[in-house]
Amino acid sequence: MKKCILSLLTFLPLWAAPCESCGEDALCLGRCAYEALLQAQTNQEKHTASLILAHSWLKGDFTEGIPRLLYNILKDDAVEDSLRLHALLLLAQTHYKLGRSDSAALLYEQVIEKSSAHPFLRARAHLGLAGLLADRDLLRALGHAAEAAELADKLRVPLLTAITYTQLAFLTAEQRNLSQAITYAQQAIEAAQKARDAKQFHFLLSSPTAIYLAATANLASLYAETGRLKEAEALYQKVLTEARGDSLAFAQGIIGLSGLYFQQKAYAQAEKLLVGHKALFSRLPYSLRKEALRLQAQIHIAQNRLAPALELYEKLLQEAETHAMESHSARTEQLRLLSGIETQEMRLRSLEESRRQERKFYFILGGIGLVALGAMGFAVYGARRRATEERSFREIIATQSKRIEEQAHRLEKQNEELIRISETLAEALSTVQESHLAARRLQRAIMPDIERILPGSAIYYQPMHEVGGDFYAFTSNPQAARILFMLGDATGHGVSGAILAGIFVSTVQNLFQRDPFQSPQALLQALLRSTQAFLRTEEDSSPALPLREGAEIAIGIADFRTNKLHFGLAGRDVWLLGSEGLNILDGGRRDIGSYTPMDYEFPVYEEPLRKDVSIILFTDGLSGAINSSGRKLGIKAVRTQIETAEARSLSAEVLRDRLVEIYRSWKQNVEPNDDVTIMVIPTAALYAYAEKRFSVKA
């Protein structure tokens, strides 16, 4: 510990080897800097120790206290330019972590403007701007990364060169220039290896080994994206071999290699790798545990094991809540330490002022001392008394320091969590959003683009969240000259509803393609059997109990051999709008669910397949929309707008827009309370499709 403190106080260029006892341990580095700050005698020593302490807090994700810690450096006019620019860089990184991107950009630009004599700091500021602009302005981000690379090449600092070329590889890959990105990644690995050989370290940069492993993993991901899977696997294996002493890097390699196996559809191999290192992930930061759980869930979904996938998503949510609570507790403890530092500084300043007053008083007494020996004796007595008080106060400070060290030891018990935290809570939230976006892409991939497949039709699909439980399908069989279209509303919203929706869509399409000549009644009965078998689960030794899940479904089949429209309805109505008016087909009171009897007869209808009919299907999110007064729109209000004589001659797109306008006008600014789907299919469009695909003559 003493060696670490002495190295901090002589840390003027801010280049050094890692602490012998702690390496790059943010907790130990912060503790060393804290003690150095208490023992510092000059402003230079105080400012240097404050910078190291701020860096340890930034690495440990305690960002709220950093601006107060750096305030004394930035307000001191006599401080060296190097220390001031280092403080500005740390403050920019702090603002970026706190989500204040504009403030961070301004600080980085100040460093670039004032660091002409400090090319290393200038390059570091360019790197910061490149990372900040990566999501907003890719070309400007590339420009800043190129500036940083040029400065790094001139400085011949391998550690900085490795980071800049890793950043360039990432940004170039975002431009889809993968060959150039691979070249940059290879250069980054070479530079990182040089930094490792030279044992180079800087407190504003990560360790050479961490940068080397990150660059290697980045190159592996680029190889995987370009189809060079064997080379990617070899690099991931290299990361695992060299990261044996670094559990964080080793876990990142495990996740990368498992993702590669998942990409190759080697699900068993990927799952075996993750499960085999389950004990390792339990000791790592939340960000890696979250990634491992997400990948395991995707493996289960890919193998149609939806129940364990849902369990993993629930565990992921529990992990997020626990992580938030632990982070809050750690921040509270750090804020208490910061308050203790400020209190001690105020007491020391008060003591210094008191001693200055004493010296002044002693000078006056010295002039009068020849005349008033008695007064001088009193002054000596007062000085001794104050010296005793000062000794007592220093003993109190020593006791407080010992207590703080004991608290630091208690925090070390949690260092598996604190040392490795490198992402903010905002990143955790963004990951949840990424999961919803992935689910949205999967759901859109399952459901077809009906307006493109069936020109003249119209659809409006608006889930309550990123994904929802509403679904629709469209498929055909040329041999049978039949077209199936369907609309449904599964139980629930969000990811759970989307999973059920995907199951219903794929099941109906498979059942239809197996036997395209079957009736809608038979199709619904087969779907009911399949659904009830899926929704049954075993709980301990009790008999199988069904879940309260299901879906309301309306299925239509256009048969061009008999020129008939066949409908099978499970809780969803179908509206037929033609020249004779509006014909409503009642969907009955039972859906496809776990509590529907197996012998239930679903309502079926048969209608002539005329060319002047518009088939209208919608979910109950339309009629159940709630306005600001808490009232529902109701099916009657919707029907009134469609029963007009004028509506009979409207196109599918205009009919859909009219229904959407009714829905939006009713709810106005009120948040939606359910998923909404509207589908309008003219029979003329079905005839056009059949003429093109089945060679049916109109």
Order of alpha helices (4+ residues) and beta strands (2+ residues): alpha-alpha-alpha-alpha-alpha-alpha-alpha-alpha-alpha-alpha-alpha-alpha-alpha-alpha-alpha-alpha-alpha-alpha-alpha-alpha-alpha-beta-beta-beta-alpha-alpha-beta-beta-beta-beta-beta-beta-beta-beta-beta-alpha-alpha-alpha-beta-alpha
